[in-house]
């Protein structure tokens, strides 16, 4: 019987410092279960980054913030690696020279450092970064997995049939993690392999261990980066419709981004500036306080995998209205644990808001069932078990 080694260590590429909270929760959970988790991160501080409860950091040589004296040190390290692995380094250099574009020194050194990788799994968190690491198979013995969060799918599924680079990128890793089953189906079609190569793992969010008392059903909340893909202006337009019907409801908008100024002007143009509070970017605990004190969370996104903020609202027992995008219909059963509405429709969101206001008992019922959904499917413990099974499965399949 084949002796399959167990996964004990993980190297993560493609994260920034500090990492997004949903990523850091996963790394901490894996480290707490005895796995060695190391992150190579861009924009880390010059001094040695702190260890996050067992999660180790290494500095990304591709980051422009790396000082020149460190790059010189990496060059010396690269020469030493070439002496240790001359054949593999030769193959790697040959592959680099055959590429249709030239690398800069930092990109070359970033790969060279991976010759020293001892981890069982290398995980690239964003599919788009696979193009930066096409030569990994010449550098490492570790199994390579990548997360598919839908960014490439957003750029046009119809165009993907003729996008050889995208298809090649998606076929390369030993395993694919998809944030929702909607993206997983597309990845399976492209990879043309058995379904076990692509695994859907939903995010896990913390359990606040308490249910908020919803005291104001006229208070709504939107949380997220203020960018075009989130379509927050739709929420402002919906608020205008509801207020014009005589309901004195308000909207708290938590987040920062390139659309901040435009959204402020939009609120003034709609004459609802006194009913909208822009809070900017807040830390996790403050954000959760705003969600918990609202009567309903609204997600207006055009494209999404599974929005963590929706899972966090469910964990708090807060009712949810969401556009039907990405994998949100895998989480929300409309009328049972939230309301799903079409994308791009302010009127549909306004109708859902009116339903929450006029039917408070149904709103509370959906909030209650939303929390039950969280406890059954989206806890950190369940997500961590799924990640461990996924990594172990990749090792078993490659072995």
FENHUBEL-V186870 format. One record per pair of residues at least 12 apart in sequence whose C-alpha atoms are under 8 Angstrom apart, sorted by the first residue. I is the first residue (numbers start at 1). GAP is how many residues later the second one is. Records with the same first field share a line. If there is no record, write none. Layout:
# FENHUBEL-V186870
I=GAP + GAP
This chain:
# FENHUBEL-V186870
4=391 + 392 + 395
5=390 + 391
6=386 + 389
7=113 + 114 + 384 + 385 + 388
8=26 + 27 + 28 + 111 + 112
9=26 + 27 + 28 + 110 + 111 + 112
10=25 + 26 + 27 + 28 + 109 + 110 + 111 + 112 + 113
11=26 + 27 + 28 + 29 + 108 + 110 + 111 + 112
12=25 + 26 + 27 + 28 + 110 + 111 + 112 + 113
13=26 + 27 + 28 + 109 + 110 + 111 + 112
14=26 + 27 + 28 + 110 + 111 + 112 + 115
15=24 + 25 + 26 + 27 + 110
16=25 + 26 + 27 + 28
17=24 + 25 + 26 + 27
18=26
22=181 + 182 + 183 + 286
25=355
26=178 + 354 + 358
27=28
28=24 + 25 + 26 + 27
29=351 + 355
30=354 + 358
31=22 + 23 + 24
32=21 + 22
36=18 + 19
37=17 + 18 + 19
38=17 + 18 + 19 + 20
39=16 + 17 + 18 + 19
40=17 + 18 + 19 + 20
41=16 + 17 + 18 + 19
42=17 + 18 + 19 + 20 + 21
43=16 + 17 + 20 + 21 + 22
44=15 + 16
46=20
60=50
61=13 + 45 + 46 + 48 + 49
62=44 + 45 + 47 + 48
71=35
74=35 + 39
75=34
77=36
78=31 + 34 + 35
81=31 + 32 + 34 + 35
88=50 + 51
89=49 + 50
91=47
92=43 + 46 + 47
95=40
96=39
107=25
111=22 + 24 + 25 + 28
112=27
114=22 + 25 + 26
115=24 + 25
116=24
117=23 + 25
118=24
119=23
120=22 + 23 + 275
121=21 + 22 + 23 + 24 + 270
122=20 + 21 + 22 + 23
123=21 + 22 + 23 + 24
124=20 + 21 + 22 + 23
125=21 + 22 + 23
126=20 + 21 + 22 + 23
127=19 + 20 + 21 + 22 + 25 + 42 + 43
128=23 + 24
130=16 + 39
131=38
134=35
143=30 + 31 + 251 + 252 + 255
144=29 + 30 + 31
145=28 + 29 + 30 + 31 + 32
146=27 + 29 + 30 + 31
147=29 + 30 + 31 + 32
148=28 + 29 + 30 + 31 + 35 + 36
149=29 + 30 + 34 + 156
150=33 + 154 + 155
152=14
153=30
154=149
167=23 + 24
170=17 + 20 + 21
171=19 + 20
174=23 + 220 + 224
175=22 + 23 + 24 + 219
176=21 + 22 + 23
177=21 + 22 + 23 + 24
178=20 + 21 + 22 + 23
179=21 + 22 + 23 + 24 + 126 + 127 + 148
180=20 + 21 + 22 + 125 + 126 + 146 + 147 + 150
181=19 + 146 + 149
182=144 + 145
183=122 + 143 + 144
184=14 + 15 + 16
197=197
199=191
201=182 + 185 + 186
202=104 + 176 + 181
203=103 + 105 + 175 + 177 + 180
204=174 + 175 + 176 + 177 + 178 + 179 + 180
205=103 + 106 + 107 + 110 + 173 + 174 + 175
206=106 + 109 + 173 + 174
207=108 + 109 + 172
208=107 + 108
210=106
211=105 + 106
212=80 + 81 + 104 + 105 + 106
213=80
214=78 + 79 + 80 + 81 + 104
215=78 + 80
216=77 + 78 + 79
217=77 + 78 + 79 + 139 + 140 + 143
218=29 + 30 + 31 + 32 + 77 + 139
219=30 + 31 + 32 + 33 + 75 + 76 + 77
220=29 + 30 + 31 + 32 + 74 + 75 + 76 + 77 + 78
221=30 + 31 + 32 + 33 + 69 + 70 + 73 + 74 + 75 + 76 + 77
222=13 + 29 + 30 + 31 + 32 + 75 + 76 + 77
223=30 + 31 + 32 + 64 + 74 + 75 + 76 + 86
224=30 + 31 + 32 + 85
225=30 + 31 + 32
226=29 + 30 + 31 + 32 + 33 + 34
227=30 + 31 + 32
228=31
229=72 + 73 + 74
230=70 + 71 + 72 + 73
231=69 + 70 + 71
232=31 + 68 + 69
233=30 + 33
234=66 + 110 + 111 + 112
235=63 + 65 + 111 + 114
236=30 + 31 + 34
237=33 + 109
238=108 + 109 + 111 + 112
239=12 + 111
240=30 + 32
241=106 + 109
242=108 + 111 + 112
249=26
250=25 + 26
251=24 + 25 + 26
252=24 + 25 + 26 + 27 + 38
253=23 + 24 + 25 + 26 + 27
254=24 + 25 + 26 + 27 + 28 + 33
255=23 + 24 + 25 + 26 + 27
256=24 + 25
288=24
291=22 + 27
292=21 + 24 + 25 + 26
294=24
295=23 + 24
296=22 + 23 + 24 + 25 + 60
297=13 + 16 + 21 + 22 + 23 + 24
298=22 + 23 + 24
299=21 + 22 + 23 + 24
300=22 + 23 + 43
301=21 + 22 + 24 + 42
302=21 + 23 + 41 + 42
303=22 + 23
304=21 + 22 + 23 + 24
305=20 + 21 + 22 + 23
306=20 + 21 + 22 + 25
307=21
311=63 + 67
314=53 + 56 + 57 + 59 + 60
315=55 + 56 + 59 + 60
316=55
317=50 + 51 + 53 + 54
318=46 + 49 + 50 + 52
319=18 + 19 + 44 + 45 + 47 + 48 + 51
320=17 + 18 + 19 + 47
321=17 + 18 + 19 + 20 + 28 + 31 + 32
322=16 + 17 + 18 + 19
323=17 + 18 + 19 + 20
324=16 + 17 + 18 + 19
325=18
335=31
336=29 + 30 + 33 + 34
337=28 + 29 + 30 + 31 + 32 + 33 + 36
338=25 + 28 + 29 + 32
339=13
